[in-house]
Amino acid sequence: MLRVEAVIFASSEPVTRETLARVVGKGCSIDLLIDDLREELSSRPYELVSVAGGWQHRTQVRFAETIRASAAPTRGGAAALSEFEAMVLMAVGYFQPVTRGELSKIFGKEVSRDTIAGLRDAGFLASGPRSPTPGAPYTFVTTKQFLSAFGMETLRELPDLEALQDAGLLRREAGSTEVTGSTLTPLDETVGD
């Protein structure tokens, strides 16, 4: 159990089941070890969470304000995003694979190459398959870093659009969805996996 904890603690990204099996052997039950670790850590300010196809140590949410108030440098923090970058990232999450041109149509204004490059540099976006549209432009998809930064195991954990509407974050009007002044028009009815 301590070897599993040591590997997860030392890793800067989520540790997969395959990596842990190499550490403890294929005969050990990874799930039981993880359950035991979670139980042992329950009284600590950090916990073991399942994100992006693996496990990672994370500070418990109830300590977030304390950490912010300390102004201490933290490791592995998510990149600070502007409101527009966060909206672009959200659109890619829901409508991927999506081209920069399609993103520009969604927002009714140009999504710059710099915006995409910043999200790529932060590790949130990667190139997807070429679009079948004329000119075969590049598409963009989210990454495991995206899942990890937002505490998700898979894209299926994205809130559904109706939940966002109920929370007052989106307004739906006649087949389109408004996000803080921009219009999101779904490219298709399914969310990418």
Phi, psi and omega in degrees: 000321180293327177294318177298314180298318181298316181295315180295318180298320184282339186281140178274354178223166181305138182264126184281163176301321181296319179296315180294325178297325176294329182282319186251352182096150184290341181283343181277146177274107180300318182299319178293320177298317179297316178301316178297318178296316178300318179297315180296327182272357187301333180264005181264163180282000177234163183219171178256119183241154178261113179219147172048041176081016179200196180238150182209147173283134177222147174291140178295144185304325183295348179258003183301314182295322178298316181294317178299317181296331181289335184060018178287141177296139180246158179259146174068019179291151178292148178297143176288127182249142171289166178301318181294318178299319179296321178293319177297315179299319178298316180298318178297317179304317183278326190245014183294152353287140185222141180274165177296323177297318178295321176298319179298321177295319179302317185266353179071015175204162183300130168262111188289159174298327179295321178297312179298316180298320179297318179290327175291315180298326177286351178088008183274334182236152174221166176287138176256197178290156176295142179290144178282004180281164181307136181088350179044060180293159176293147171249166180234145179225161177279165185243176173297327177299321175302309180301314182297313183298329182256012172068035181246147174277316179219169177293341177297343179276355174300139177299142179286155188303326178295323178295322177294322176297313181299328179279357179082013181271340179227151172236127180259129178222117174043059173084004176230165181235129181261130178240112181032059174090352179250158180251125175258122176246115182304136178284329171205177186274354183252150175268136180297154179267000000 
